[in-house]
């Protein structure tokens, strides 16, 4: 009898150890502790181009993460991307004229949405849309813009030197 | 020519027959589940020999695997200046792959082989037929508790392996190599998802638990009742378990992490 008691104790300890390990993985290793229940509210925003933004990308304000992208859709009429964001319940006082930008963390990092607070007294509610948005910068577009402006600049310079040369005549 | 065809046919038929026997056997084993859950002491006794006695092996292996991951990961990641991602790398590879797979392989070697040998010897010494003579179903009385204990122990052992491994990676990465402690944990937490990673890892280990224990008890029960037969069955049990675990791991990984 005594032996079966110690045996049961060991099995109990084993099961408890396994559950503790699972709990550790859930709370310490994964993002389960970030979920604060089902509270919070949804915001929408339209972008001309979302680059490589993914579902579950962070939404931050002043560098603090206040929510996550919960869905990405496409508006067939306006040919724009519709991004749905889940904002945590304690951040419920975002002004109505808050603006949203898609930025990149680091040079090659993942893309996220940065919100910038506006100045009105009215606050964004569940389901409301952020009107002021700025698309993500696509590297190719930035480079081509830069090259165009360079080329234009050097053309002007050429024109100017041509004029000078003709003046000299 | 005819000989070759005959051999091929015989091998195929034997394999199909064995698969059929294994499936009927599993149904028979599962039919005793309710009775075993009512006689809980039988299950605890098996949980002790299958699970508790494997803790030390699993924990020590997990610690070393995690430490090696920490060292190797640091060497590669520091070339790209991404040492902070060490936590993500260690935790993701442990939770998604190494935890369930290595635990299942060790479990097959430690517990699976013991189960096969024990059941095979019971058969060889006619203990199982003895039970039948006493109108006790040996499969339900002897094998069901062992099967259930194996299936229940695997997820617990795999979680333990992953936890100890993450600790090992933490000791090496943060303790010895000087990765920032905050970055190690927060990067890990922001990249690993509870449902996608932890739960899928647990599902994997549960499937491996079923596969390994099923093979072990079936090989034991199906062994030729001689000392040579039992020794062959034990070898087959470990070899088949290893193949089955690695094969199923590919299938499960393709299903779980394939898209996106």
Interface residues (C-beta under 8 A of the other chain):
Chain A: X4 X7 X8 X10 X11 X13 X14 X15 X17 X18 X19 X20 X21 X22 X24 X25 X26 X28 X29 X30 X31 X32 X33 X34 X35 X56 X58
Chain B: X41 X44 X45 X47 X48 X51 X52 X55 X91 X95 X153 X155 X156 X157 X159 X160 X162 X163 X164 X166 X185 X188 X189 X190 X192 X193 X194 X197 X198 X201 X202
